[in-house]
Amino acid sequence: MRNGLKAAIVGTTMLGAVLVPSTAEATPGYGVSGTIIKQKTVGHTDYILREVVVQPGGSTGWHFHDGTLYAYVKGGTLSHADADCVTSEVYPTGSPLSEDAPDPGCGFA
């Protein structure tokens, strides 16, 4: 199962755990690599701990997750953009963040 982060990121290493981490990409990413550290399914829920490395100037592209994303900025700075591609938050090294799954009524399939 693929996992990404809804963000434009500059020089960031992140650790994240995701519940039901399906990803629908709206724009392509570049300069991103990921390694699954641990994966487990409990009932109908997938839990994945993944380290995602984004090179300086790299981006995961705009996307969303079907489940909740929990992440930690291990190094660098993460600039998080909403669906309108406007930066909504900037997270420095050491910052935790979480992102709920989109509301099914808001047009995501």
C-alpha positions as CSV (number, residue, x, y, z in Angstrom):
1,M,0.0,0.0,0.0
2,R,1.4,3.4,-0.9
3,N,1.5,6.2,1.6
4,G,2.4,9.8,1.1
5,L,2.2,13.1,3.0
6,K,0.0,16.0,2.0
7,A,2.8,18.5,1.9
8,A,5.4,20.5,0.0
9,I,8.5,19.7,1.9
10,V,12.0,21.2,1.9
11,G,14.8,19.0,3.3
12,T,12.7,16.9,5.7
13,T,12.9,13.5,7.2
14,M,9.7,12.3,8.7
15,L,8.3,9.4,10.6
16,G,4.6,8.7,10.3
17,A,2.0,6.1,11.2
18,V,-1.2,5.9,9.1
19,L,-4.5,4.3,9.6
20,V,-5.9,2.8,6.3
21,P,-3.3,4.7,4.2
22,S,-4.7,4.7,0.7
23,T,-3.5,7.6,-1.3
24,A,-5.1,9.4,-4.2
25,E,-2.6,11.7,-5.9
26,A,-3.8,14.8,-7.6
27,T,-0.3,16.0,-8.5
28,P,3.0,14.1,-9.0
29,G,5.7,14.1,-6.3
30,Y,9.4,14.3,-6.8
31,G,12.5,13.9,-4.6
32,V,10.7,11.6,-2.1
33,S,11.6,8.1,-0.9
34,G,10.0,6.0,1.8
35,T,10.9,2.9,3.9
36,I,8.4,0.8,5.8
37,I,9.7,0.2,9.3
38,K,6.7,-1.8,10.6
39,Q,3.3,-2.8,9.2
40,K,0.4,-4.6,10.9
41,T,-3.3,-5.1,10.1
42,V,-5.7,-5.3,13.0
43,G,-9.3,-6.2,11.9
44,H,-9.9,-4.0,8.9
45,T,-7.4,-1.3,9.8
46,D,-3.8,-1.2,8.4
47,Y,-1.1,0.4,10.6
48,I,2.1,1.5,8.8
49,L,5.2,3.1,10.4
50,R,7.2,4.6,7.5
51,E,10.2,6.9,7.3
52,V,9.7,9.3,4.5
53,V,12.7,11.3,3.2
54,V,12.1,14.4,1.1
55,Q,15.1,16.0,-0.6
56,P,15.5,19.8,-0.4
57,G,13.0,21.2,-2.9
58,G,11.1,17.9,-3.1
59,S,7.4,17.4,-2.8
60,T,5.0,14.6,-2.2
61,G,2.5,16.3,-4.5
62,W,-1.0,17.1,-3.4
63,H,-2.9,14.1,-2.1
64,F,-5.1,12.9,0.8
65,H,-5.3,9.8,3.0
66,D,-8.3,7.6,3.6
67,G,-7.2,7.2,7.3
68,T,-5.6,9.4,9.9
69,L,-2.0,10.4,9.4
70,Y,0.4,11.0,12.4
71,A,3.8,12.3,11.6
72,Y,6.9,13.8,13.3
73,V,9.4,16.1,11.5
74,K,12.7,14.5,12.3
75,G,14.8,17.2,10.4
76,G,14.4,20.2,8.2
77,T,11.1,22.0,7.7
78,L,7.8,20.8,6.4
79,S,5.5,23.2,4.5
80,H,1.9,21.8,4.5
81,A,-0.4,22.9,1.7
82,D,-4.2,22.4,1.6
83,A,-6.1,21.3,-1.5
84,D,-6.0,24.8,-2.9
85,C,-2.2,24.6,-2.9
86,V,-1.9,27.4,-0.4
87,T,0.6,26.7,2.4
88,S,-1.4,26.4,5.6
89,E,1.2,25.4,8.2
90,V,5.0,25.2,8.5
91,Y,6.4,22.6,10.8
92,P,10.1,22.9,12.0
93,T,12.3,20.1,13.2
94,G,10.8,18.3,16.2
95,S,7.2,19.1,15.3
96,P,4.4,16.5,15.5
97,L,1.4,16.7,13.2
98,S,-1.7,14.8,12.5
99,E,-4.1,14.9,9.6
100,D,-7.7,13.5,9.7
101,A,-9.1,11.6,6.8
102,P,-11.2,13.9,4.6
103,D,-15.0,14.2,5.2
104,P,-16.6,11.9,2.6
105,G,-19.1,14.7,1.9
106,C,-16.4,17.0,0.6
107,G,-16.0,15.5,-2.9
108,F,-13.2,13.0,-2.2
109,A,-13.9,9.5,-3.5
